[in-house]
């Protein structure tokens, strides 16, 4: 009989303590105030912990990842966005930066731009900028140099200097009217132009483009010959 009484008393005490503990926990949770989550991005662990502890929040590091912008040891992202309001005592998880993923890029000099793009893509690096410059020695479309260089550590992007070929010389188109075929061909050759002659005899009566037009070296001039002399030989 005494044993049954004792068990009954213990059971009543256990239920009472459980109810009281639940009430205290519920009261604490419902009475704790809400706080605004600060922006932890770009902060280091010390700075982030200070920002959270001041408002009774806790910090947890979930992992690390490479990032081309955020320095190593600083926060890349957080699981609860800044500005959100949460109850005191909650934990904010963050992902830390390992900095950019450095590697040594191969030598891209002397190959065509398309081939360089394919090589870079295999290395998961992007070409951030292509600068074209004239070169008298490197063929058009070929890579002249790269930054970072082949022996330098590179991050996630690279800059290429690509040849546009030599600078094309320009000329003022001369006046071919009144000249015969031989004279026109000689004049065109002397200024680095090509000539397309329509007709086989007489003198030139018209041309395209007109005289005085600026043409690149090797440019083509169309001329029309007439069997009737426009200008009498002196």
HELIX and SHEET records of a PDB file:
HELIX    1   1 UNK A    2  UNK A   31  1                                  30    
HELIX    2   2 UNK A   45  UNK A   53  1                                   9    
HELIX    3   3 UNK A  113  UNK A  122  1                                  10    
HELIX    4   4 UNK A  181  UNK A  190  1                                  10    
SHEET    1   A 2 UNK A  34  UNK A  36  0                                        
SHEET    2   A 2 UNK A  85  UNK A  87 -1                                        
SHEET    1   B 3 UNK A  58  UNK A  65  0                                        
SHEET    2   B 3 UNK A  91  UNK A  97  1                                        
SHEET    3   B 3 UNK A  75  UNK A  78 -1                                        
SHEET    1   C 2 UNK A 103  UNK A 104  0                                        
SHEET    2   C 2 UNK A 153  UNK A 154 -1                                        
SHEET    1   D 3 UNK A 126  UNK A 133  0                                        
SHEET    2   D 3 UNK A 157  UNK A 163  1                                        
SHEET    3   D 3 UNK A 143  UNK A 147 -1                                        
SHEET    1   E 2 UNK A 170  UNK A 172  0                                        
SHEET    2   E 2 UNK A 214  UNK A 216 -1                                        
SHEET    1   F 3 UNK A 194  UNK A 198  0                                        
SHEET    2   F 3 UNK A 220  UNK A 226  1                                        
SHEET    3   F 3 UNK A 203  UNK A 208 -1                                        
END                                                                             
